[in-house]
Amino acid sequence: MKILVVEDDQEICEMLGDFLKSENFEVAAANDGREACRKFDSQSFDLVLLDLMIPGIGGMDVLQHIRSQSVVPVIILSAKDSETDKTLGLGLGADDYITKPFSLAEVLARVRANLRRIMQYDAGQGLRQEPEVLRAGGLVMDLTDYTLTKNGSKIELTAKEFAILQLLMKNPRKVYTKEQIYSMVWKDAYLGDENAVNVHISRLRNKLEKDPRNPEYVVTVWGIGYKLGECHE
C-alpha cells in the first residue's frame, strides 16, 4: 500500500519514510503544500500522513484539497495539541490526529488501524466512489471525458473554469472563499491577488448564465465567496 508523507522537517520525513518502507509500505514524500497537492493529484495513495505546519499551501488547505476529491484516510501530524486544532482538523475531514513528539510504533499502529478500517468497510459495503457524472439543474458534467453540457448543448470551458465549476458542483452546499478556490484550483499559495479568481468566475458566468449579472449557477455569498446556486443543489 502506498502512503504520502507530507512533512517539511527533513529528518522526520526521512525517519517516517524509512520506517514505513521497512514495514513494507511504498512511500512518497512532499516537503510543502504545493508539492503535496501535485503528488496527490498525479498518483494514487492509500493513506496520507499530513503535517499541518508546512510552507506554501498550509496543511489545512491541503486537507481540504484532498477531501474535495477523495475519501483516502488522512492522519494529521502536528505539534499543535489544543482541542481547537484537533477539532478543526477532524472537522475538515481528517481521520486521525497524532501529536508531536510521537513514537514510530504509535504511527504504525494508527496507520494500520485506519487502513484496516477502510479495507473492512470496502469489503462490507464498498467505498463511496466519486461520481463520474455531476448534475446541477440543466448542467451535466462528465468527469470521464471532462465535458459539460447545459440542457443538452455542449459548453466549452477552459481547464481552470472546469475545475472551479467541478469544485462547486461536488460540494453544492459549501461556500468557498477566493483563497480556497485559488489554492485548490491553481494549487499554489494565495497571495491576495483576487484578479485571477474574479476573471475566471466572470468568464464562467458568461458561458453558463442567462443573465451573468444575476447568476443562478455560480452565485456570490457576499463577504465570503462563491457557491452553487441553491436551486441547483
HELIX and SHEET records of a PDB file:
HELIX    1   1 GLN A   10  SER A   22  1                                  13    
HELIX    2   2 GLY A   33  SER A   42  1                                  10    
HELIX    3   3 GLY A   59  ARG A   67  1                                   9    
HELIX    4   4 GLU A   83  GLY A   91  1                                   9    
HELIX    5   5 LEU A  104  GLY A  124  1                                  21    
HELIX    6   6 ALA A  159  LYS A  170  1                                  12    
HELIX    7   7 LYS A  178  VAL A  185  1                                   8    
HELIX    8   8 ASN A  195  LEU A  208  1                                  14    
HELIX    9   9 GLU A  230  HIS A  232  5                                   3    
SHEET    1   A 5 GLU A  26  ALA A  30  0                                        
SHEET    2   A 5 LYS A   2  VAL A   6  1                                        
SHEET    3   A 5 LEU A  47  ASP A  51  1                                        
SHEET    4   A 5 VAL A  74  SER A  78  1                                        
SHEET    5   A 5 ASP A  96  THR A  99  1                                        
SHEET    1   B 4 VAL A 133  ALA A 136  0                                        
SHEET    2   B 4 LEU A 139  ASP A 142 -1                                        
SHEET    3   B 4 THR A 147  LYS A 150 -1                                        
SHEET    4   B 4 SER A 153  ILE A 155 -1                                        
SHEET    1   C 3 TYR A 176  THR A 177  0                                        
SHEET    2   C 3 GLY A 225  LEU A 228 -1                                        
SHEET    3   C 3 VAL A 218  VAL A 221 -1                                        
END                                                                             
